[in-house]
Every structure is written in structure tokens, then in C-alpha cells.
């Protein structure tokens, strides 16, 4: 635990990717995430309110100030670029309709960049978004409020896939 901040950040980037752009399946990109959101997540991992063993071990014993410094540093990494390749206009439109209906662009902002305690979704790994949305829907992923579980309650798995597809491609 006596590692300097840059060594801790380097350890994070082994999984979360150089410059915060993950290349590992179901591991989120952290670049461009709001610092306060990252701080909350780190706190939840440290306190085992979210259980992901590698994250729980990484944050064990860190002080609040160390968590804050880590979050502030990682938040300065560049946001991920949107997923490339051809797009399916029908899937994009279905996702846009869901987003409007459930007001996803209210909390996550119109450009899905997030703010304060709300994560950035734009350009996030599609596989990670699917995983996270499913976990919020089935209550296996804890959040600090119930809004995600409430929103996702009526959304089908096919709709979750469309949402993740859309958000991974947002510019």
C-alpha cells in the first residue's frame, strides 16, 4: 500500500488499458469518467459494497485521500473513441427511442458524458455495457441508489443489447 500514485495508476491501466482505454472483454474503459463517479466506485470496492475480487484487493487499505487522488488522476485520461465499423440504423433508432422514453439522456447528459456521480457511457465497451446493464436489471450490481434498477425493470434483454450497441458508438 506504500506505492506512489503513478505506480497505482499504472497497475489500474494493466486491466483498464493504456490511457484508460480497455482492450479486455467486459472490463470498462475509465478514461473520461467523472472523478466523483470514480471515487464512489473505488469506495464501494474498498468497502466491498461492490464485489469484484481484483478491485476489492486493489483498494483494500487505501485511505479516502488516496482513493480521491487515484480517481482524480484516472478521470484526466482521455475518453474512449466510439466503436468503429458500419452501424445498423434500425438498432440505433430503437435505442434512441428507448433513451427518450426512459430519459437516459437526463442523468447521463445529452452527450452521454456523465457528470458527478453518473458515469460516462459514450464510447464505453459494448460488452461491458451489456454486462453492467444486465447486472443492474437483475440487482446483482449494487448502486448507490435504485434508479438504474427502476429504469431497467421493464426493458427486455434485446433492448439492453440495442442500448449498449448505441452507447458504444456515440461520438
C-alpha positions as CSV (number, residue, x, y, z in Angstrom):
1,X,0.0,0.0,0.0
2,X,3.0,2.3,0.2
3,X,3.2,2.6,-3.6
4,X,3.3,6.1,-5.1
5,X,0.3,7.3,-7.1
6,X,1.8,6.8,-10.5
7,X,2.5,3.1,-9.7
8,X,-1.1,2.6,-8.5
9,X,-2.4,4.2,-11.7
10,X,-0.1,2.0,-13.8
11,X,-1.5,-1.0,-12.0
12,X,-5.0,0.1,-12.9
13,X,-4.1,0.5,-16.5
14,X,-2.9,-3.0,-16.8
15,X,-6.6,-4.1,-17.0
16,X,-8.4,-0.8,-17.8
17,X,-6.0,-0.1,-20.7
18,X,-3.3,2.3,-21.6
19,X,-4.7,5.8,-21.4
20,X,-7.8,4.3,-19.8
21,X,-9.0,2.5,-23.0
22,X,-9.7,-1.1,-22.1
23,X,-8.9,-3.9,-24.5
24,X,-10.1,-6.7,-22.2
25,X,-13.6,-8.1,-22.6
26,X,-16.1,-6.9,-20.0
27,X,-13.5,-4.5,-18.4
28,X,-14.6,-0.9,-18.6
29,X,-12.6,1.9,-20.1
30,X,-12.1,4.5,-17.4
31,X,-10.8,7.5,-19.5
32,X,-13.2,10.4,-19.3
33,X,-15.2,9.2,-16.4
34,X,-16.2,11.9,-13.9
35,X,-13.8,11.9,-10.9
36,X,-16.6,11.8,-8.3
37,X,-18.1,8.8,-10.0
38,X,-14.8,7.0,-9.9
39,X,-14.3,7.9,-6.3
40,X,-17.7,6.4,-5.4
41,X,-16.9,3.2,-7.3
42,X,-13.4,2.9,-5.6
43,X,-15.0,3.5,-2.2
44,X,-17.7,0.8,-2.9
45,X,-14.9,-1.6,-3.9
46,X,-12.8,-0.8,-0.9
47,X,-15.9,-1.3,1.4
48,X,-16.9,-4.5,-0.5
49,X,-20.3,-2.9,-1.4
50,X,-19.4,-4.0,-4.9
51,X,-17.6,-7.3,-5.1
52,X,-15.0,-7.7,-7.9
53,X,-12.2,-9.5,-6.2
54,X,-9.3,-7.9,-8.1
55,X,-10.8,-4.4,-7.4
56,X,-11.5,-5.2,-3.7
57,X,-7.9,-6.4,-3.3
58,X,-6.6,-3.3,-5.1
59,X,-8.5,-0.8,-3.0
60,X,-8.1,-2.6,0.4
61,X,-6.4,-0.4,2.9
62,X,-6.4,2.8,0.8
63,X,-7.4,6.0,2.6
64,X,-10.1,8.3,1.4
65,X,-7.5,10.7,0.2
66,X,-5.7,8.0,-1.7
67,X,-8.9,7.0,-3.4
68,X,-9.6,10.6,-4.2
69,X,-6.1,11.1,-5.8
70,X,-6.5,7.9,-7.8
71,X,-9.9,9.0,-9.0
72,X,-8.8,12.5,-9.9
73,X,-5.8,11.1,-11.9
74,X,-7.7,8.5,-13.8
75,X,-10.5,10.9,-14.6
76,X,-8.0,13.0,-16.6
77,X,-7.3,10.2,-19.0
78,X,-8.9,10.7,-22.5
79,X,-12.4,9.3,-23.1
80,X,-12.6,6.3,-25.3
81,X,-13.4,6.7,-29.0
82,X,-16.7,5.3,-30.2
83,X,-16.8,1.8,-31.6
84,X,-15.9,1.7,-35.3
85,X,-17.2,-0.1,-38.3
86,X,-20.6,0.0,-40.1
87,X,-23.7,0.7,-38.0
88,X,-27.2,-0.7,-38.0
89,X,-29.6,2.2,-38.4
90,X,-32.6,0.2,-37.1
91,X,-30.7,-0.7,-33.8
92,X,-29.6,2.9,-33.4
93,X,-33.2,4.2,-33.8
94,X,-34.6,1.6,-31.4
95,X,-32.0,2.7,-28.8
96,X,-32.8,6.4,-29.3
97,X,-36.5,5.7,-28.7
98,X,-35.7,3.8,-25.5
99,X,-33.4,6.6,-24.4
100,X,-36.0,9.2,-24.9
101,X,-38.7,7.1,-23.3
102,X,-36.7,6.3,-20.2
103,X,-34.8,9.7,-20.1
104,X,-31.3,8.1,-20.0
105,X,-30.0,11.3,-21.5
106,X,-31.2,13.3,-18.5
107,X,-28.9,11.8,-15.9
108,X,-26.1,10.7,-18.3
109,X,-26.4,14.1,-20.2
110,X,-27.4,14.5,-23.8
111,X,-23.9,13.5,-25.0
112,X,-23.7,10.6,-22.5
113,X,-20.5,12.1,-21.0
114,X,-21.9,11.7,-17.4
115,X,-21.3,14.1,-14.6
116,X,-20.7,14.0,-10.8
117,X,-22.0,10.6,-9.6
118,X,-23.3,9.5,-13.0
119,X,-20.9,7.5,-15.3
120,X,-19.9,8.4,-18.9
121,X,-21.5,5.9,-21.3
122,X,-20.3,7.4,-24.6
123,X,-17.8,5.1,-26.3
124,X,-17.8,2.6,-23.4
125,X,-17.0,-1.0,-24.4
126,X,-20.2,-2.6,-25.7
127,X,-19.7,-5.9,-23.9
128,X,-19.1,-4.1,-20.6
129,X,-22.3,-2.0,-21.1
130,X,-24.3,-5.2,-21.7
131,X,-22.8,-6.8,-18.6
132,X,-23.4,-3.7,-16.4
133,X,-27.0,-3.2,-17.7
134,X,-27.9,-6.9,-17.0
135,X,-26.4,-6.7,-13.5
136,X,-28.3,-3.5,-12.7
137,X,-31.5,-5.1,-14.1
138,X,-31.2,-8.3,-12.0
139,X,-29.9,-6.5,-8.9
140,X,-26.5,-8.3,-8.8
141,X,-24.7,-5.0,-9.2
142,X,-25.2,-2.6,-6.4
143,X,-25.6,1.0,-7.0
144,X,-25.8,3.9,-4.5
145,X,-29.5,4.4,-5.4
146,X,-32.2,2.4,-7.1
147,X,-32.7,4.5,-10.3
148,X,-30.9,2.1,-12.7
149,X,-32.9,-1.0,-11.4
150,X,-36.1,1.0,-11.6
151,X,-35.4,2.2,-15.2
152,X,-34.3,-1.2,-16.4
153,X,-37.1,-3.2,-14.9
154,X,-39.3,-3.1,-18.0
155,X,-36.5,-3.2,-20.6
156,X,-36.0,-6.6,-22.4
157,X,-32.6,-8.2,-22.9
158,X,-32.9,-7.4,-26.7
159,X,-33.5,-3.7,-25.8
160,X,-30.4,-3.8,-23.5
161,X,-28.4,-5.1,-26.4
162,X,-29.6,-2.2,-28.5
163,X,-28.8,0.4,-25.8
164,X,-25.2,-1.0,-25.4
165,X,-24.8,-1.0,-29.2
166,X,-25.9,2.6,-29.4
167,X,-23.9,3.9,-26.5
168,X,-20.7,2.2,-27.6
169,X,-21.0,4.1,-30.9
170,X,-21.8,7.6,-29.5
171,X,-19.3,10.2,-30.6
